[in-house]
Amino acid sequence: MLKDYSLEVQRLFLEMMLEDATSYVRVQNIYNPQNFDRSLRPAAEFIKEHTDTHKTMPDRSQISATTGIKLQPVPDLNEGHYDWFMTEFEAFTRRQELERAILKSADLLEKGEFEPVEKLIKDAVQISLTRDMGTDYFADPAGRINRYFNSGGQVSTGWQQLDRLLYGGFSRGELNIFAGGSGSGKSLVMMNIALNWVQQGLSGVYITLELSEELTSLRTDAMLTNMSTKDIRKDIDTAELKVKLVAKKSGNYQVKSMPAQSNINDIRAYLKEYQIQTSKRVDFVMIDYLDLLMPVSAKVSPNDLFVKDKYVSEELRNLAKELGVLMVTASQLNRSAVEEVEFDHSHISGGISKINTADNVFGIFTSRAMKERGKYQIQCMKSRSSTGVGQKIDLEYNIETMRITDEGGDEGTGYNKPQSSIMDSIKARSQVKPAEGDASTPSWERGRPREDFDLETPKVTADVQSVKLKQLLGQIKSK
């Protein structure tokens, strides 16, 4: 219950501050002269103005001469009295700010401006003194390091190459952006990461501002069941069985469609309602995608992409910190990136504002030919927690099931794949089997029927009598 702080209590607050300047410094971050009664407000304003300008508390005689308000000394104060002052002044400030926010909200509601109301009330309720002193760096190094890695630290993306580049994966409370051109597969990348997390046992929500819930879910069906969407349509029963089998050993996964131009408050309200109705936790939130959101904290024209994206990305990151979740979204690359092979900050649609706010930014490089060959490339454009900027990783893509997987993890593949590994893979695909009955055929293979042989690798024969081949071999020997 909020207390009603009388004129005498408010006067005592000012008198105690004058008695001990340290107490004023400790409440300075929430001190607002507008919270005091009108009869005391000139004195409160003078104290703030004097301390801001001269860096010292004014004398009582100064206050009396300037404002006509006489504040009395309060003798024999001890530590317990100032503990009371700190507690009560915090509650007093919260009450006054909340009252002012409610009155201002009424005016906004009459004008039909609903969005700022929640922020006004929330900011007033959350007013508090700074009591958290932060981290004592030298006190407990091992405990500090373990807290980072164990409590909301790195969570594997499901792709070993990306994990290695990020020193373990994504972290809770951070904003991660995948940028790509139209049709580059931004949604597919996010859906694949979401599926990786669900299969790790994490629970989350995929919010789509562009695709329908049914299409988003169908694509995930294909990835999960290893069936193309055409095969799923022909055999829905098998697809359903596979999905239900995976569900038994996976986390919860919710797909929600929201209209474009939604804002962070819409997303926050949905997540809260989801948790209340289902009693399920939320470990990650995928938002497809950032460019289709509008900010809450300021009225911005949708055409002013730089300012709009700045506010939206800041609000998204704050939401990730507030909820302690893994946050992944996507953004559009601009026209200048169409012909580019390597991306930089200038290729992000809307400018650098969202990159400055994000913790990790990745560019998606692919083409129709690459997709047909089953390849996706991820380029690290920014990373606050690693030295991976500028590095690239190659991922495998199944064009039928839309599943994106690690090309080889720790086996020396991807962006640091050695040439010897590439040659080994070529050799492994180019096997020459001896002709049937050849003396070089192992004894254990002779006499076996043809169907017992490896029919996957066709028999290769070469005509070494070719004149051109002889000439080429001769030239090599002469060198």
Sequence and secondary structure as in RCSB ss.txt:
>XXXX:A:sequence
MLKDYSLEVQRLFLEMMLEDATSYVRVQNIYNPQNFDRSLRPAAEFIKEHTDTHKTMPDRSQISATTGIKLQPVP
DLNEGHYDWFMTEFEAFTRRQELERAILKSADLLEKGEFEPVEKLIKDAVQISLTRDMGTDYFADPAGRINRYFN
SGGQVSTGWQQLDRLLYGGFSRGELNIFAGGSGSGKSLVMMNIALNWVQQGLSGVYITLELSEELTSLRTDAMLT
NMSTKDIRKDIDTAELKVKLVAKKSGNYQVKSMPAQSNINDIRAYLKEYQIQTSKRVDFVMIDYLDLLMPVSAKV
SPNDLFVKDKYVSEELRNLAKELGVLMVTASQLNRSAVEEVEFDHSHISGGISKINTADNVFGIFTSRAMKERGK
YQIQCMKSRSSTGVGQKIDLEYNIETMRITDEGGDEGTGYNKPQSSIMDSIKARSQVKPAEGDASTPSWERGRPR
EDFDLETPKVTADVQSVKLKQLLGQIKSK
>XXXX:A:secstr
      HHHHHHHHHHHHH HHHHHHHTTT  GGGS TTTHHHHHHHHHHHHHHSS   HHHHHHHH        
S  HHHHHHHHHHHHHHHHHHHHHHHHHHHHHHHHTT  HHHHHHHHHHHT          TTT HHHHHHHHHH
SS  B  S HHHHHHTTSSB TT EEEEEE TTS HHHHHHHHHHHHHHTT  EEEEESSS HHHHHHHHHHHHH
T  HHHHHH HHHHHHHHHHHHTTS  EEEEE  TT BHHHHHHHHHHHHHHH     EEEEE GGG B SSS  
 TT HHHHHHHHHHHHHHHHHHHT EEEEEEEB GGGTT SS  GGGBTT SHHHHH SEEEEEE  HHHHHHTE
EEEEEEEESSSS TT EEEEEE TTT  EEES TTTT GGG  HHHHHHHHHHH      TT TTS TTTTT  G
GGS TTS      TT HHHHHHHHHHHH 
